[in-house]
Amino acid sequence: MKKSLLLTTVLLMIGLVGIQSVSAQFGNRFGRQRSTVPQAQPTPKEPEPITAEGVVNERMPSITEALELNPFEEAVVRTTLTKYVQKKLELQILKLEPKKMQEEYERLGKLQNEELKAGLPEDKYQAYLELEKNRFKAKKKKKKKKKNKE
């Protein structure tokens, strides 16, 4: 009985040493393995397309501050701007001819202004129009300065 137990133990030890040496030479089947298939480089992520909400969220802090809007007025401006910015983005996707595109932009601008006029007090609506007007002038001045420098 002792001999069989001793023989079993010796065989078990030899087996473990043998498995260990084989796995050292040929790699461990249960461990981390290297793939023979080359891994492709991850493709860079494309920038996310601009959304109407993103555009409006960028503009709202300056609009709210300049016009001193209360929460209700801010919600009116935010929803109106989001609605019409979305429509303008959809127009850009359609890629209409330039004259038609300009007409549609003007039409959407008028509709947007009508909604804002209905949702804001007159003084804040006029302040919004002035703010919008000044932004466009500031952009034109910057372009002129750049042209003069070149």
DANORSUL-V418978 format. One record per residue. N is the residue number from 1. PHI is phi in whole degrees, 0 to 359 (* if undefined). Layout:
n->(N,N)
phi->(PHI,PHI)
//
This chain:
n->(1,2,3,4,5,6,7,8,9,10,11,12,13,14,15,16,17,18,19,20,21,22,23,24,25,26,27,28,29,30,31,32,33,34,35,36,37,38,39,40,41,42,43,44,45,46,47,48,49,50,51,52,53,54,55,56,57,58,59,60,61,62,63,64,65,66,67,68,69,70,71,72,73,74,75,76,77,78,79,80,81,82,83,84,85,86,87,88,89,90,91,92,93,94,95,96,97,98,99,100,101,102,103,104,105,106,107,108,109,110,111,112,113,114,115,116,117,118,119,120,121,122,123,124,125,126,127,128,129,130,131,132,133,134,135,136,137,138,139,140,141,142,143,144,145,146,147,148,149,150)
phi->(*,293,294,291,292,294,296,295,294,296,297,296,295,297,298,296,295,294,296,295,288,293,291,292,280,250,96,274,293,264,270,286,246,270,276,278,274,295,271,284,290,295,284,295,289,284,298,292,295,292,252,298,297,296,297,293,298,290,276,301,302,289,293,300,292,293,265,53,280,277,304,294,296,297,295,298,296,299,292,294,297,300,301,279,294,300,295,291,295,295,297,297,294,292,52,287,293,306,295,296,298,296,299,293,299,296,297,295,298,296,298,298,296,297,294,294,297,288,263,243,297,303,295,286,296,297,295,296,299,294,299,296,296,295,297,293,294,298,294,294,296,298,295,296,298,294,294,293,291,281)
//
